[in-house]
Amino acid sequence: MSINCLILGENGFIGSHLVKMMVEFKNINVRIFGRQNVTFNGEIYRNIDYRVGDFSDT
């Protein structure tokens, strides 16, 4: 059974560390919603679903 996780604000200190922690677990699908298109380096970040947007646009 896999868990879906949406992370908002991944560019900050807490968000970036949260992304690193979540992708280490095999059964967690990580999705990111952020204002900037950030490229994560390394093999571990290949399966992240990254969406660019801003909540203030609504």
C-alpha positions in Angstrom: 0.0 0.0 0.0 1.5 3.3 -1.0 0.8 6.7 0.5 0.3 9.9 -1.5 2.0 13.0 -0.1 1.6 16.6 -1.3 4.3 19.1 -0.2 3.7 22.8 -0.4 6.6 25.3 -0.2 9.5 23.0 -0.9 11.9 25.8 -1.5 12.2 26.7 2.2 14.3 25.1 4.8 11.6 22.8 6.3 10.1 21.9 2.9 13.4 21.0 1.3 14.3 18.7 4.2 10.8 17.2 4.2 11.1 16.3 0.5 14.5 14.6 1.1 13.0 12.6 4.0 9.8 11.6 2.2 11.5 10.3 -1.0 13.7 8.0 1.0 10.6 5.9 1.9 9.7 3.3 -0.8 6.0 3.4 -0.2 5.4 7.2 -0.4 4.5 9.0 -3.7 5.7 12.6 -3.4 4.0 15.5 -5.2 5.3 19.0 -5.0 3.4 22.2 -5.6 5.6 25.3 -5.7 6.1 28.7 -7.2 9.4 28.0 -8.9 10.6 25.2 -11.1 13.3 23.7 -9.0 15.5 20.9 -10.3 16.3 18.3 -7.7 19.7 16.6 -8.2 20.4 12.9 -7.8 18.8 9.6 -8.5 16.5 9.7 -5.5 14.4 12.6 -6.9 13.5 11.1 -10.2 10.0 10.0 -9.3 8.7 13.3 -7.9 5.6 14.8 -9.5 6.4 18.6 -9.6 3.8 21.2 -10.4 4.4 24.9 -10.8 1.8 27.3 -9.6 0.8 29.9 -7.0 -2.1 29.9 -4.6 -2.4 33.7 -4.8 -3.4 33.4 -8.5 -6.9 32.2 -7.5 
